[in-house]
Amino acid sequence: MTVEQIVDEALGLPIEARLVESLDPAEDGYVRQLWVPEAIRRRDDVRTGRVRTVPGEEALAQVRRAVAR
């Protein structure tokens, strides 16, 4: 597989699989405990305008350009 094919496959996975599936299932509760404050912080950053969201297609295009370099 090419790097672009691997990236396409990985990005095609559900977000939960990308974040947690490769970790030990026994640690799942611990991982969730760590991610909750981070998820809340990120949500608040978007809601208050501290960060700008990027449409999914634009984000994927940016990743593809970065991988192609």
PDB file of N, CA, C and O in Angstrom, chain B, residues numbered from 101:
ATOM      1  N   MET B 101       0.844  -1.193   0.000  1.00  0.00           N
ATOM      2  CA  MET B 101       0.000   0.000   0.000  1.00  0.00           C
ATOM      3  C   MET B 101       0.882   1.248   0.000  1.00  0.00           C
ATOM      4  O   MET B 101       1.983   1.257   0.552  1.00  0.00           O
ATOM      5  N   THR B 102       0.374   2.280  -0.625  1.00  0.00           N
ATOM      6  CA  THR B 102       1.078   3.553  -0.584  1.00  0.00           C
ATOM      7  C   THR B 102       0.712   4.286   0.710  1.00  0.00           C
ATOM      8  O   THR B 102      -0.248   3.925   1.392  1.00  0.00           O
ATOM      9  N   VAL B 103       1.474   5.297   1.026  1.00  0.00           N
ATOM     10  CA  VAL B 103       1.176   6.105   2.211  1.00  0.00           C
ATOM     11  C   VAL B 103      -0.209   6.723   2.076  1.00  0.00           C
ATOM     12  O   VAL B 103      -0.967   6.762   3.045  1.00  0.00           O
ATOM     13  N   GLU B 104      -0.546   7.209   0.881  1.00  0.00           N
ATOM     14  CA  GLU B 104      -1.861   7.830   0.682  1.00  0.00           C
ATOM     15  C   GLU B 104      -2.975   6.815   0.895  1.00  0.00           C
ATOM     16  O   GLU B 104      -4.011   7.154   1.468  1.00  0.00           O
ATOM     17  N   GLN B 105      -2.787   5.587   0.450  1.00  0.00           N
ATOM     18  CA  GLN B 105      -3.797   4.549   0.660  1.00  0.00           C
ATOM     19  C   GLN B 105      -3.967   4.249   2.150  1.00  0.00           C
ATOM     20  O   GLN B 105      -5.087   4.069   2.627  1.00  0.00           O
ATOM     21  N   ILE B 106      -2.870   4.196   2.869  1.00  0.00           N
ATOM     22  CA  ILE B 106      -2.934   3.950   4.313  1.00  0.00           C
ATOM     23  C   ILE B 106      -3.665   5.093   5.007  1.00  0.00           C
ATOM     24  O   ILE B 106      -4.513   4.858   5.868  1.00  0.00           O
ATOM     25  N   VAL B 107      -3.341   6.322   4.638  1.00  0.00           N
ATOM     26  CA  VAL B 107      -4.011   7.489   5.226  1.00  0.00           C
ATOM     27  C   VAL B 107      -5.498   7.438   4.912  1.00  0.00           C
ATOM     28  O   VAL B 107      -6.325   7.668   5.794  1.00  0.00           O
ATOM     29  N   ASP B 108      -5.849   7.138   3.663  1.00  0.00           N
ATOM     30  CA  ASP B 108      -7.260   7.049   3.285  1.00  0.00           C
ATOM     31  C   ASP B 108      -7.985   5.990   4.106  1.00  0.00           C
ATOM     32  O   ASP B 108      -9.101   6.217   4.574  1.00  0.00           O
ATOM     33  N   GLU B 109      -7.356   4.844   4.280  1.00  0.00           N
ATOM     34  CA  GLU B 109      -7.959   3.769   5.078  1.00  0.00           C
ATOM     35  C   GLU B 109      -8.142   4.205   6.531  1.00  0.00           C
ATOM     36  O   GLU B 109      -9.205   4.003   7.119  1.00  0.00           O
ATOM     37  N   ALA B 110      -7.106   4.798   7.098  1.00  0.00           N
ATOM     38  CA  ALA B 110      -7.172   5.226   8.495  1.00  0.00           C
ATOM     39  C   ALA B 110      -8.226   6.303   8.692  1.00  0.00           C
ATOM     40  O   ALA B 110      -8.978   6.268   9.666  1.00  0.00           O
ATOM     41  N   LEU B 111      -8.285   7.252   7.782  1.00  0.00           N
ATOM     42  CA  LEU B 111      -9.255   8.335   7.915  1.00  0.00           C
ATOM     43  C   LEU B 111     -10.672   7.862   7.648  1.00  0.00           C
ATOM     44  O   LEU B 111     -11.635   8.532   8.022  1.00  0.00           O
ATOM     45  N   GLY B 112     -10.805   6.718   7.007  1.00  0.00           N
ATOM     46  CA  GLY B 112     -12.130   6.152   6.762  1.00  0.00           C
ATOM     47  C   GLY B 112     -12.715   5.436   7.966  1.00  0.00           C
ATOM     48  O   GLY B 112     -13.902   5.113   7.985  1.00  0.00           O
ATOM     49  N   LEU B 113     -11.892   5.190   8.964  1.00  0.00           N
ATOM     50  CA  LEU B 113     -12.371   4.529  10.177  1.00  0.00           C
ATOM     51  C   LEU B 113     -13.222   5.480  11.005  1.00  0.00           C
ATOM     52  O   LEU B 113     -13.019   6.693  10.954  1.00  0.00           O
ATOM     53  N   PRO B 114     -14.181   4.943  11.771  1.00  0.00           N
ATOM     54  CA  PRO B 114     -14.932   5.795  12.691  1.00  0.00           C
ATOM     55  C   PRO B 114     -13.964   6.437  13.693  1.00  0.00           C
ATOM     56  O   PRO B 114     -12.949   5.838  14.050  1.00  0.00           O
ATOM     57  N   ILE B 115     -14.276   7.638  14.136  1.00  0.00           N
ATOM     58  CA  ILE B 115     -13.376   8.372  15.034  1.00  0.00           C
ATOM     59  C   ILE B 115     -13.047   7.565  16.287  1.00  0.00           C
ATOM     60  O   ILE B 115     -11.916   7.603  16.772  1.00  0.00           O
ATOM     61  N   GLU B 116     -14.028   6.839  16.810  1.00  0.00           N
ATOM     62  CA  GLU B 116     -13.776   6.052  18.011  1.00  0.00           C
ATOM     63  C   GLU B 116     -12.693   5.015  17.762  1.00  0.00           C
ATOM     64  O   GLU B 116     -11.854   4.767  18.628  1.00  0.00           O
ATOM     65  N   ALA B 117     -12.710   4.413  16.587  1.00  0.00           N
ATOM     66  CA  ALA B 117     -11.709   3.397  16.253  1.00  0.00           C
ATOM     67  C   ALA B 117     -10.337   4.031  16.134  1.00  0.00           C
ATOM     68  O   ALA B 117      -9.339   3.441  16.548  1.00  0.00           O
ATOM     69  N   ARG B 118     -10.281   5.234  15.566  1.00  0.00           N
ATOM     70  CA  ARG B 118      -8.986   5.898  15.408  1.00  0.00           C
ATOM     71  C   ARG B 118      -8.387   6.274  16.750  1.00  0.00           C
ATOM     72  O   ARG B 118      -7.166   6.259  16.908  1.00  0.00           O
ATOM     73  N   LEU B 119      -9.223   6.608  17.715  1.00  0.00           N
ATOM     74  CA  LEU B 119      -8.711   7.076  19.004  1.00  0.00           C
ATOM     75  C   LEU B 119      -8.416   5.946  19.979  1.00  0.00           C
ATOM     76  O   LEU B 119      -7.450   6.026  20.738  1.00  0.00           O
ATOM     77  N   VAL B 120      -9.221   4.904  19.975  1.00  0.00           N
ATOM     78  CA  VAL B 120      -9.156   3.956  21.077  1.00  0.00           C
ATOM     79  C   VAL B 120      -8.867   2.518  20.663  1.00  0.00           C
ATOM     80  O   VAL B 120      -8.269   1.779  21.445  1.00  0.00           O
ATOM     81  N   GLU B 121      -9.265   2.092  19.476  1.00  0.00           N
ATOM     82  CA  GLU B 121      -9.197   0.681  19.133  1.00  0.00           C
ATOM     83  C   GLU B 121      -7.811   0.073  19.252  1.00  0.00           C
ATOM     84  O   GLU B 121      -7.691  -1.117  19.545  1.00  0.00           O
ATOM     85  N   SER B 122      -6.772   0.846  19.037  1.00  0.00           N
ATOM     86  CA  SER B 122      -5.434   0.275  19.098  1.00  0.00           C
ATOM     87  C   SER B 122      -4.920   0.162  20.530  1.00  0.00           C
ATOM     88  O   SER B 122      -3.840  -0.382  20.758  1.00  0.00           O
ATOM     89  N   LEU B 123      -5.668   0.661  21.477  1.00  0.00           N
ATOM     90  CA  LEU B 123      -5.262   0.598  22.873  1.00  0.00           C
ATOM     91  C   LEU B 123      -5.800  -0.659  23.532  1.00  0.00           C
ATOM     92  O   LEU B 123      -6.705  -1.309  23.010  1.00  0.00           O
ATOM     93  N   ASP B 124      -5.246  -0.987  24.660  1.00  0.00           N
ATOM     94  CA  ASP B 124      -5.685  -2.142  25.436  1.00  0.00           C
ATOM     95  C   ASP B 124      -7.126  -1.918  25.892  1.00  0.00           C
ATOM     96  O   ASP B 124      -7.410  -0.914  26.545  1.00  0.00           O
ATOM     97  N   PRO B 125      -8.046  -2.838  25.559  1.00  0.00           N
ATOM     98  CA  PRO B 125      -9.442  -2.660  25.959  1.00  0.00           C
ATOM     99  C   PRO B 125      -9.615  -2.508  27.474  1.00  0.00           C
ATOM    100  O   PRO B 125     -10.563  -1.868  27.929  1.00  0.00           O
ATOM    101  N   ALA B 126      -8.715  -3.086  28.240  1.00  0.00           N
ATOM    102  CA  ALA B 126      -8.804  -2.966  29.696  1.00  0.00           C
ATOM    103  C   ALA B 126      -8.582  -1.531  30.142  1.00  0.00           C
ATOM    104  O   ALA B 126      -9.017  -1.144  31.227  1.00  0.00           O
ATOM    105  N   GLU B 127      -7.913  -0.744  29.323  1.00  0.00           N
ATOM    106  CA  GLU B 127      -7.623   0.651  29.654  1.00  0.00           C
ATOM    107  C   GLU B 127      -8.697   1.612  29.137  1.00  0.00           C
ATOM    108  O   GLU B 127      -8.584   2.823  29.328  1.00  0.00           O
ATOM    109  N   ASP B 128      -9.728   1.089  28.492  1.00  0.00           N
ATOM    110  CA  ASP B 128     -10.733   1.932  27.852  1.00  0.00           C
ATOM    111  C   ASP B 128     -11.348   2.945  28.819  1.00  0.00           C
ATOM    112  O   ASP B 128     -11.475   4.119  28.471  1.00  0.00           O
ATOM    113  N   GLY B 129     -11.725   2.523  30.009  1.00  0.00           N
ATOM    114  CA  GLY B 129     -12.304   3.446  30.987  1.00  0.00           C
ATOM    115  C   GLY B 129     -11.335   4.542  31.374  1.00  0.00           C
ATOM    116  O   GLY B 129     -11.725   5.699  31.531  1.00  0.00           O
ATOM    117  N   TYR B 130     -10.077   4.182  31.528  1.00  0.00           N
ATOM    118  CA  TYR B 130      -9.042   5.157  31.879  1.00  0.00           C
ATOM    119  C   TYR B 130      -8.849   6.161  30.750  1.00  0.00           C
ATOM    120  O   TYR B 130      -8.728   7.362  30.990  1.00  0.00           O
ATOM    121  N   VAL B 131      -8.822   5.659  29.511  1.00  0.00           N
ATOM    122  CA  VAL B 131      -8.654   6.539  28.351  1.00  0.00           C
ATOM    123  C   VAL B 131      -9.831   7.506  28.253  1.00  0.00           C
ATOM    124  O   VAL B 131      -9.639   8.699  28.018  1.00  0.00           O
ATOM    125  N   ARG B 132     -11.033   7.000  28.431  1.00  0.00           N
ATOM    126  CA  ARG B 132     -12.217   7.872  28.397  1.00  0.00           C
ATOM    127  C   ARG B 132     -12.134   8.937  29.485  1.00  0.00           C
ATOM    128  O   ARG B 132     -12.479  10.095  29.253  1.00  0.00           O
ATOM    129  N   GLN B 133     -11.684   8.549  30.656  1.00  0.00           N
ATOM    130  CA  GLN B 133     -11.552   9.494  31.767  1.00  0.00           C
ATOM    131  C   GLN B 133     -10.579  10.621  31.402  1.00  0.00           C
ATOM    132  O   GLN B 133     -10.801  11.778  31.762  1.00  0.00           O
ATOM    133  N   LEU B 134      -9.516  10.285  30.698  1.00  0.00           N
ATOM    134  CA  LEU B 134      -8.549  11.294  30.285  1.00  0.00           C
ATOM    135  C   LEU B 134      -9.094  12.197  29.172  1.00  0.00           C
ATOM    136  O   LEU B 134      -8.804  13.393  29.133  1.00  0.00           O
ATOM    137  N   TRP B 135      -9.882  11.610  28.271  1.00  0.00           N
ATOM    138  CA  TRP B 135     -10.359  12.364  27.117  1.00  0.00           C
ATOM    139  C   TRP B 135     -11.529  13.288  27.419  1.00  0.00           C
ATOM    140  O   TRP B 135     -11.720  14.281  26.716  1.00  0.00           O
ATOM    141  N   VAL B 136     -12.319  12.987  28.448  1.00  0.00           N
ATOM    142  CA  VAL B 136     -13.489  13.823  28.729  1.00  0.00           C
ATOM    143  C   VAL B 136     -13.108  15.283  28.955  1.00  0.00           C
ATOM    144  O   VAL B 136     -13.698  16.154  28.316  1.00  0.00           O
ATOM    145  N   PRO B 137     -12.150  15.597  29.833  1.00  0.00           N
ATOM    146  CA  PRO B 137     -11.797  17.010  30.002  1.00  0.00           C
ATOM    147  C   PRO B 137     -11.253  17.641  28.712  1.00  0.00           C
ATOM    148  O   PRO B 137     -11.517  18.809  28.428  1.00  0.00           O
ATOM    149  N   GLU B 138     -10.505  16.872  27.949  1.00  0.00           N
ATOM    150  CA  GLU B 138      -9.968  17.383  26.686  1.00  0.00           C
ATOM    151  C   GLU B 138     -11.099  17.667  25.699  1.00  0.00           C
ATOM    152  O   GLU B 138     -11.099  18.704  25.036  1.00  0.00           O
ATOM    153  N   ALA B 139     -12.053  16.756  25.602  1.00  0.00           N
ATOM    154  CA  ALA B 139     -13.185  16.952  24.697  1.00  0.00           C
ATOM    155  C   ALA B 139     -14.001  18.179  25.098  1.00  0.00           C
ATOM    156  O   ALA B 139     -14.438  18.944  24.238  1.00  0.00           O
ATOM    157  N   ILE B 140     -14.204  18.366  26.387  1.00  0.00           N
ATOM    158  CA  ILE B 140     -14.945  19.534  26.875  1.00  0.00           C
ATOM    159  C   ILE B 140     -14.185  20.816  26.547  1.00  0.00           C
ATOM    160  O   ILE B 140     -14.783  21.801  26.114  1.00  0.00           O
ATOM    161  N   ARG B 141     -12.877  20.805  26.752  1.00  0.00           N
ATOM    162  CA  ARG B 141     -12.061  21.979  26.440  1.00  0.00           C
ATOM    163  C   ARG B 141     -12.144  22.320  24.957  1.00  0.00           C
ATOM    164  O   ARG B 141     -12.292  23.484  24.588  1.00  0.00           O
ATOM    165  N   ARG B 142     -12.048  21.305  24.116  1.00  0.00           N
ATOM    166  CA  ARG B 142     -12.113  21.538  22.668  1.00  0.00           C
ATOM    167  C   ARG B 142     -13.489  22.042  22.257  1.00  0.00           C
ATOM    168  O   ARG B 142     -13.601  22.944  21.427  1.00  0.00           O
ATOM    169  N   ARG B 143     -14.530  21.465  22.832  1.00  0.00           N
ATOM    170  CA  ARG B 143     -15.888  21.933  22.539  1.00  0.00           C
ATOM    171  C   ARG B 143     -16.035  23.402  22.917  1.00  0.00           C
ATOM    172  O   ARG B 143     -16.570  24.200  22.147  1.00  0.00           O
ATOM    173  N   ASP B 144     -15.559  23.748  24.100  1.00  0.00           N
ATOM    174  CA  ASP B 144     -15.652  25.134  24.558  1.00  0.00           C
ATOM    175  C   ASP B 144     -14.840  26.075  23.672  1.00  0.00           C
ATOM    176  O   ASP B 144     -15.268  27.201  23.414  1.00  0.00           O
ATOM    177  N   ASP B 145     -13.677  25.630  23.205  1.00  0.00           N
ATOM    178  CA  ASP B 145     -12.863  26.446  22.306  1.00  0.00           C
ATOM    179  C   ASP B 145     -13.624  26.759  21.016  1.00  0.00           C
ATOM    180  O   ASP B 145     -13.543  27.875  20.502  1.00  0.00           O
ATOM    181  N   VAL B 146     -14.357  25.783  20.498  1.00  0.00           N
ATOM    182  CA  VAL B 146     -15.141  25.999  19.281  1.00  0.00           C
ATOM    183  C   VAL B 146     -16.302  26.941  19.582  1.00  0.00           C
ATOM    184  O   VAL B 146     -16.545  27.888  18.833  1.00  0.00           O
ATOM    185  N   ARG B 147     -17.007  26.690  20.654  1.00  0.00           N
ATOM    186  CA  ARG B 147     -18.183  27.503  20.985  1.00  0.00           C
ATOM    187  C   ARG B 147     -17.838  28.966  21.243  1.00  0.00           C
ATOM    188  O   ARG B 147     -18.615  29.857  20.900  1.00  0.00           O
ATOM    189  N   THR B 148     -16.686  29.216  21.839  1.00  0.00           N
ATOM    190  CA  THR B 148     -16.313  30.594  22.150  1.00  0.00           C
ATOM    191  C   THR B 148     -15.576  31.270  20.996  1.00  0.00           C
ATOM    192  O   THR B 148     -15.306  32.470  21.052  1.00  0.00           O
ATOM    193  N   GLY B 149     -15.252  30.513  19.958  1.00  0.00           N
ATOM    194  CA  GLY B 149     -14.565  31.089  18.809  1.00  0.00           C
ATOM    195  C   GLY B 149     -13.056  31.151  18.963  1.00  0.00           C
ATOM    196  O   GLY B 149     -12.385  31.776  18.141  1.00  0.00           O
ATOM    197  N   ARG B 150     -12.505  30.523  19.985  1.00  0.00           N
ATOM    198  CA  ARG B 150     -11.047  30.517  20.155  1.00  0.00           C
ATOM    199  C   ARG B 150     -10.350  29.718  19.062  1.00  0.00           C
ATOM    200  O   ARG B 150      -9.179  29.954  18.764  1.00  0.00           O
ATOM    201  N   VAL B 151     -11.066  28.779  18.469  1.00  0.00           N
ATOM    202  CA  VAL B 151     -10.526  28.020  17.340  1.00  0.00           C
ATOM    203  C   VAL B 151     -11.521  28.062  16.193  1.00  0.00           C
ATOM    204  O   VAL B 151     -12.725  28.215  16.398  1.00  0.00           O
ATOM    205  N   ARG B 152     -11.005  27.925  15.001  1.00  0.00           N
ATOM    206  CA  ARG B 152     -11.832  27.902  13.795  1.00  0.00           C
ATOM    207  C   ARG B 152     -11.967  26.456  13.354  1.00  0.00           C
ATOM    208  O   ARG B 152     -10.970  25.742  13.250  1.00  0.00           O
ATOM    209  N   THR B 153     -13.171  26.026  13.098  1.00  0.00           N
ATOM    210  CA  THR B 153     -13.368  24.666  12.602  1.00  0.00           C
ATOM    211  C   THR B 153     -13.051  24.626  11.112  1.00  0.00           C
ATOM    212  O   THR B 153     -13.094  25.641  10.416  1.00  0.00           O
ATOM    213  N   VAL B 154     -12.735  23.430  10.650  1.00  0.00           N
ATOM    214  CA  VAL B 154     -12.409  23.216   9.240  1.00  0.00           C
ATOM    215  C   VAL B 154     -13.346  22.134   8.725  1.00  0.00           C
ATOM    216  O   VAL B 154     -13.456  21.074   9.341  1.00  0.00           O
ATOM    217  N   PRO B 155     -14.024  22.378   7.610  1.00  0.00           N
ATOM    218  CA  PRO B 155     -14.886  21.333   7.049  1.00  0.00           C
ATOM    219  C   PRO B 155     -14.078  20.055   6.781  1.00  0.00           C
ATOM    220  O   PRO B 155     -12.896  20.120   6.445  1.00  0.00           O
ATOM    221  N   GLY B 156     -14.716  18.919   6.932  1.00  0.00           N
ATOM    222  CA  GLY B 156     -14.042  17.631   6.788  1.00  0.00           C
ATOM    223  C   GLY B 156     -13.288  17.465   5.489  1.00  0.00           C
ATOM    224  O   GLY B 156     -12.142  17.015   5.494  1.00  0.00           O
ATOM    225  N   GLU B 157     -13.912  17.822   4.366  1.00  0.00           N
ATOM    226  CA  GLU B 157     -13.244  17.672   3.074  1.00  0.00           C
ATOM    227  C   GLU B 157     -11.990  18.539   2.999  1.00  0.00           C
ATOM    228  O   GLU B 157     -10.977  18.120   2.439  1.00  0.00           O
ATOM    229  N   GLU B 158     -12.054  19.747   3.562  1.00  0.00           N
ATOM    230  CA  GLU B 158     -10.874  20.618   3.558  1.00  0.00           C
ATOM    231  C   GLU B 158      -9.766  20.027   4.427  1.00  0.00           C
ATOM    232  O   GLU B 158      -8.592  20.066   4.058  1.00  0.00           O
ATOM    233  N   ALA B 159     -10.143  19.480   5.582  1.00  0.00           N
ATOM    234  CA  ALA B 159      -9.154  18.854   6.471  1.00  0.00           C
ATOM    235  C   ALA B 159      -8.481  17.675   5.778  1.00  0.00           C
ATOM    236  O   ALA B 159      -7.262  17.522   5.853  1.00  0.00           O
ATOM    237  N   LEU B 160      -9.272  16.841   5.105  1.00  0.00           N
ATOM    238  CA  LEU B 160      -8.697  15.696   4.398  1.00  0.00           C
ATOM    239  C   LEU B 160      -7.763  16.155   3.285  1.00  0.00           C
ATOM    240  O   LEU B 160      -6.715  15.550   3.064  1.00  0.00           O
ATOM    241  N   ALA B 161      -8.136  17.216   2.588  1.00  0.00           N
ATOM    242  CA  ALA B 161      -7.271  17.746   1.527  1.00  0.00           C
ATOM    243  C   ALA B 161      -5.951  18.232   2.119  1.00  0.00           C
ATOM    244  O   ALA B 161      -4.896  18.023   1.521  1.00  0.00           O
ATOM    245  N   GLN B 162      -5.994  18.874   3.282  1.00  0.00           N
ATOM    246  CA  GLN B 162      -4.773  19.330   3.932  1.00  0.00           C
ATOM    247  C   GLN B 162      -3.884  18.148   4.318  1.00  0.00           C
ATOM    248  O   GLN B 162      -2.666  18.196   4.143  1.00  0.00           O
ATOM    249  N   VAL B 163      -4.495  17.098   4.838  1.00  0.00           N
ATOM    250  CA  VAL B 163      -3.728  15.907   5.219  1.00  0.00           C
ATOM    251  C   VAL B 163      -3.100  15.276   3.982  1.00  0.00           C
ATOM    252  O   VAL B 163      -1.929  14.899   4.003  1.00  0.00           O
ATOM    253  N   ARG B 164      -3.861  15.162   2.925  1.00  0.00           N
ATOM    254  CA  ARG B 164      -3.323  14.560   1.694  1.00  0.00           C
ATOM    255  C   ARG B 164      -2.146  15.377   1.148  1.00  0.00           C
ATOM    256  O   ARG B 164      -1.147  14.815   0.698  1.00  0.00           O
ATOM    257  N   ARG B 165      -2.273  16.706   1.192  1.00  0.00           N
ATOM    258  CA  ARG B 165      -1.159  17.543   0.704  1.00  0.00           C
ATOM    259  C   ARG B 165       0.076  17.345   1.587  1.00  0.00           C
ATOM    260  O   ARG B 165       1.195  17.262   1.081  1.00  0.00           O
ATOM    261  N   ALA B 166      -0.129  17.271   2.901  1.00  0.00           N
ATOM    262  CA  ALA B 166       0.996  17.105   3.818  1.00  0.00           C
ATOM    263  C   ALA B 166       1.682  15.753   3.606  1.00  0.00           C
ATOM    264  O   ALA B 166       2.909  15.661   3.648  1.00  0.00           O
ATOM    265  N   VAL B 167       0.886  14.707   3.380  1.00  0.00           N
ATOM    266  CA  VAL B 167       1.449  13.374   3.188  1.00  0.00           C
ATOM    267  C   VAL B 167       2.181  13.288   1.853  1.00  0.00           C
ATOM    268  O   VAL B 167       3.167  12.562   1.728  1.00  0.00           O
ATOM    269  N   ALA B 168       1.706  14.018   0.871  1.00  0.00           N
ATOM    270  CA  ALA B 168       2.309  13.959  -0.463  1.00  0.00           C
ATOM    271  C   ALA B 168       3.684  14.628  -0.506  1.00  0.00           C
ATOM    272  O   ALA B 168       4.467  14.366  -1.420  1.00  0.00           O
ATOM    273  N   ARG B 169       3.980  15.465   0.443  1.00  0.00           N
ATOM    274  CA  ARG B 169       5.279  16.176   0.422  1.00  0.00           C
ATOM    275  C   ARG B 169       6.436  15.268   0.659  1.00  0.00           C
ATOM    276  O   ARG B 169       7.582  15.719   0.669  1.00  0.00           O
TER     277      ARG B 169
END
